[in-house]
Amino acid sequence: MAKPLGLTGEFFKRRDEWRKHPMLVNQFRYATPGLSIALVAFGVYLVGEAVYNCVNSSDPHAAH
């Protein structure tokens, strides 16, 4: 069973409530708003370039 907080614990508990405010919690997801879209687009670009290089290679026996 948990020990009661007492006067000191209640004092610090009330002082730390701001840390759980919705504006301060889980902000890493919103720190870079376009990063996920940019990573997907860059990945599609890399795959497309690899396919393009394989299709248009000068040596027909050089499969990558």
N, C-alpha and C positions, 0 to 999 in steps of 0.2 A: 504494500500500500504506500502511496506517495506521502511524503512528509508535508505538512502544511507550510505554506510559504512564509507566513509571519509578516511583520511590518516591513522589513527590509526587502523581502522577496516581492511583496505587492508593489513596493515603490519602484523596483527595477522592472517589474512586469509591465506596469503602466507606461514607463519611460521607453520600453522597447516595442510598443505596439505599432509605431510608425514604420518599423522594418517590414511589417506584413501588409502594408498598404498596397492596394491593387496597382497603383502607378509604379511601384518599385519592384514588384515581383515578376519574374519571368520576362524581363526586358531584352534578353539576348536574342529572342526570336525576332524582335522588331528592330534590332540594331542595324541590320543590313537588309533592307526591304527587297532588293532585287537580286540578291546573291543566288538564290536557288534557281531562278529563271536563267540567270547568266551562266551558271554551271551546266544546266541542261543544254542550253544553246551551244556552249563551247564543246560539250561532249558530242553533240550531233555534228558539229563542224569537224571534229577530229575523226569521227567514224566516216563521214562523207569524204574527207580528204584521203583517208586510207583506202577506201573503195575506189576512188578516182585514180589514185596512183597505181593500184593493182590492175585496173582495167586499161589504163593508158601507158603501161610500162613498155619500153622499147624491146626488152628481151622477153620473148613469149614463155621461156622456161623458168623465169625468175618469179615464181609464185611466193608471195609473202605470207 
